[in-house]
Structure formats: structure tokens, C-alpha cells
Amino acid sequence: MDWKTLQALLSGVNKYSTAFGRIWLSVVFVFRVLVYVVAAERVWGDEQKDFDCNTKQPGCTNVCYDHFFPISNIRLWALQLIFVTCPSLLVIMHVAYREDRERKHREKHGEACPRLYSNTGKKHGGLWWTYLLSLFFKLIIEIVFLYILNRLWYGFDLPRLVQCAYVAPCPNIVDCYIARPSEKKVFTYFMVGASAVCIVLTVCEIAYLVFKRVVRCAQKGEKRKAYPAPSASRASTCRCPHRLLGPEGDQAATKSPEGLRASAPNLTLI
């Protein structure tokens, strides 16, 4: 797994994130990815090799290890980091779609025509919903993986001794010993704590986005009451400055519906 490539991709999300989102990304890469790559992989490197059981029955040690550790902590954390960072790519793809749409619009109508978006990376319209949806995905993924970790490993605890009772081909009850249980417990608590911090940051960012949206909508409602919109007969229509020569040589502006739609930057929800 090339973590540098993932970091390079997600670093672009910083341009479109709130302050909470930037802190979240820093926590993910400094306290989770960095700790995972530098230390955690080495601690769990000898996991199955040093899993000792007090029996010489062929296959018993492997069966007991699989019984107590159906998936390794280190592999579960790798999956968690990959899944929890993937929703951020939705925002990048949506911004790329906006930029491509803006580019095609400029090529079709020329540089003098008003832009579709004042800022393609600004969280308005569809991009706001995409960003909010990505946060909910992150929150659900974090909670699901914490629940799985809690269910698989004794509530985030790693005992020194586990007993493999009546699991074929083991005879009767077999005692097995985990390698470096205290060190693994420390790293487990650290990674769980980092996940909890990320959950809190995600909840704060969701609340911040919703609160900001509600305030903005309330302000727009007050402005509409204070300054009512002009009637349709007097309202000026913004259109692209494509002009055709009339019969007498006068210039008349085109008023095609397509031009009217393209020249309204604040009406699009995408």
C-alpha cells in the first residue's frame, strides 16, 4: 500500500475543507497513518509466529489463532484508513466535474460570457450536499469499524492468555499466549482514541456546516423581505453577449433559452 499516493490525493481536499476538516486530515495522517506505518506494523509483524500454545497437536496452534483473531488488528486498521479516506474523493471528483463543466461552457460561449460558478470549489448547491454526504459516510465507517474491533477483541483489550476450548483438532482446553500483549494493547488504545477524536471532529464539522447553512438561509430570507425582487416586466435578464447582424446592419442580441440558462451562475445546483 502506497500511503504517499493516498496522501497526495487527499491533500487536495484541504482547499475545500473547513477548519474541522483540515484538523481531521492532520489527525488521520499524523496520528493514524504515520503511527501505523512506523510502529504498529512492526509490533504486529510477529503476531502468528509467536502465538504459542501448550500443545504439540498438529494444526491446533493455527486453528486457535484463527479462532481468536479472525482478522489481524493491523489489517483491519489498514482497511479502516482506506475506507474512511475514500469519501473525501467524492468532493474532489465533484469539483473536477464542476471545473470540466465550466471549461466546456467557456469554450462554447466564449470568455465574455458570465461564469457558471463564481468559485468551483465553493461549497454551494450540489457540492455542499456532496461534502455533507462524505462526512456522514466517514462517520458511519468509523463507528462500524470501532464496533467490529470491540466485538472481535474483548472490548479493545488483549489478554496475555487465551483458552482454546474444544476446537478441533485441539485436545480439550488449550492455553495460548499472545506475543507482546501490553505493547499491542497500548497501540490498540491509541488507534481507538484517534478514531474517537476523528468521530468528534466529523460530528463538529457536520454541525458547523448545517448551522452555517441555516444562518445563510435566514439571512437571505431577511434580505428578500427588506429588498423585494423587481417585477418580471422590469427585471433585467443576464445573457451571453453573442450578437448577430440584423437586416439594416444593427446588432441584435441573441435571446436563446440555452444562452439564458448558461448565463445564470447562481441557479445551478450541481
CORQUI-V701721 format. One record per residue. N is the residue number from 1. SS is DSSP state (h for helix, s for strand, l for the rest). D_CENTER is the distance of its C-alpha to the mean C-alpha in Angstrom with 2 decimals. Layout:
{{N/SS/D_CENTER} {N/SS/D_CENTER}}
This chain:
{{1/l/18.38} {2/l/18.09} {3/h/15.63} {4/h/16.96} {5/h/15.79} {6/h/12.15} {7/h/12.65} {8/h/14.42} {9/h/11.80} {10/h/9.04} {11/h/11.98} {12/h/12.31} {13/h/9.32} {14/h/11.66} {15/h/14.07} {16/h/12.20} {17/l/10.69} {18/l/12.97} {19/h/14.75} {20/h/12.66} {21/h/9.46} {22/h/11.77} {23/h/13.12} {24/h/9.94} {25/h/9.40} {26/h/13.15} {27/h/13.28} {28/h/10.96} {29/h/13.15} {30/h/16.41} {31/h/16.73} {32/h/14.88} {33/h/14.87} {34/h/18.17} {35/h/19.81} {36/h/18.84} {37/h/20.34} {38/h/23.30} {39/h/24.52} {40/h/23.00} {41/h/23.73} {42/h/27.33} {43/h/27.86} {44/l/26.93} {45/l/28.67} {46/l/31.94} {47/l/30.57} {48/l/32.63} {49/l/35.41} {50/l/36.43} {51/l/36.02} {52/s/39.74} {53/s/41.64} {54/l/45.32} {55/l/46.39} {56/l/47.40} {57/l/46.84} {58/l/45.28} {59/l/41.70} {60/h/41.49} {61/h/39.24} {62/h/36.69} {63/h/36.77} {64/h/36.38} {65/h/33.43} {66/h/31.69} {67/h/32.70} {68/h/31.16} {69/l/28.15} {70/l/26.97} {71/l/23.87} {72/l/23.74} {73/h/21.63} {74/h/20.65} {75/h/19.53} {76/h/17.61} {77/h/15.71} {78/h/15.09} {79/h/13.68} {80/h/11.50} {81/h/10.12} {82/h/9.66} {83/h/8.09} {84/h/5.66} {85/h/4.58} {86/h/5.26} {87/h/3.24} {88/h/3.38} {89/h/6.69} {90/h/7.54} {91/h/8.26} {92/h/10.20} {93/h/12.03} {94/h/12.97} {95/h/14.35} {96/h/16.15} {97/h/17.60} {98/h/18.86} {99/h/20.41} {100/h/22.09} {101/h/23.38} {102/h/24.72} {103/h/26.39} {104/h/28.12} {105/h/29.25} {106/h/30.85} {107/h/32.53} {108/h/33.98} {109/h/35.19} {110/l/35.72} {111/l/34.64} {112/l/36.77} {113/l/34.81} {114/l/32.31} {115/l/28.63} {116/l/26.32} {117/l/23.70} {118/l/24.78} {119/l/21.47} {120/l/19.03} {121/l/16.12} {122/l/17.20} {123/l/15.18} {124/l/18.00} {125/l/18.67} {126/h/16.31} {127/h/13.66} {128/h/13.61} {129/h/13.09} {130/h/10.30} {131/h/8.45} {132/h/9.65} {133/h/8.83} {134/h/5.04} {135/h/5.95} {136/h/8.43} {137/h/6.72} {138/h/5.18} {139/h/8.74} {140/h/10.54} {141/h/9.46} {142/h/10.49} {143/h/13.60} {144/h/14.56} {145/h/14.61} {146/h/16.54} {147/h/18.87} {148/h/19.51} {149/h/20.28} {150/h/22.52} {151/h/24.36} {152/h/24.98} {153/l/26.19} {154/l/28.47} {155/l/26.12} {156/l/24.55} {157/l/28.14} {158/l/29.80} {159/l/33.57} {160/l/36.08} {161/s/37.96} {162/s/36.91} {163/s/39.51} {164/s/39.39} {165/s/41.73} {166/l/43.42} {167/l/40.85} {168/l/42.74} {169/l/44.14} {170/l/44.23} {171/l/47.53} {172/l/47.31} {173/s/44.97} {174/s/43.51} {175/s/42.17} {176/s/39.28} {177/s/37.97} {178/l/34.48} {179/l/34.36} {180/l/33.20} {181/h/32.17} {182/h/32.09} {183/h/29.98} {184/h/27.47} {185/h/27.45} {186/h/26.68} {187/h/23.67} {188/h/22.46} {189/h/22.83} {190/h/21.11} {191/h/17.95} {192/h/18.08} {193/h/18.63} {194/h/15.66} {195/h/13.46} {196/h/15.41} {197/h/14.90} {198/h/11.09} {199/h/11.73} {200/h/14.27} {201/h/12.28} {202/h/9.62} {203/h/12.80} {204/h/14.50} {205/h/12.05} {206/h/12.31} {207/h/16.04} {208/h/16.35} {209/h/14.99} {210/h/17.21} {211/h/20.10} {212/h/20.02} {213/h/20.04} {214/h/22.93} {215/h/24.84} {216/h/24.54} {217/h/25.79} {218/h/28.59} {219/h/29.64} {220/h/29.81} {221/h/31.94} {222/h/34.29} {223/h/34.68} {224/h/35.60} {225/h/38.23} {226/h/39.61} {227/l/39.61} {228/l/40.06} {229/l/39.25} {230/l/42.35} {231/l/43.99} {232/l/43.14} {233/l/46.54} {234/l/45.95} {235/l/42.25} {236/l/41.73} {237/l/39.53} {238/l/37.42} {239/l/37.88} {240/l/37.63} {241/l/40.89} {242/l/42.07} {243/s/45.87} {244/s/48.68} {245/s/52.38} {246/l/54.58} {247/l/58.15} {248/l/59.71} {249/l/57.31} {250/l/55.28} {251/s/51.50} {252/s/49.60} {253/s/45.86} {254/l/44.13} {255/l/42.61} {256/l/40.76} {257/h/38.08} {258/h/35.68} {259/h/36.35} {260/h/35.95} {261/h/32.54} {262/h/31.37} {263/l/32.67} {264/l/30.76} {265/l/27.55} {266/l/26.53} {267/l/27.11} {268/l/24.26} {269/l/21.24} {270/l/19.21}}
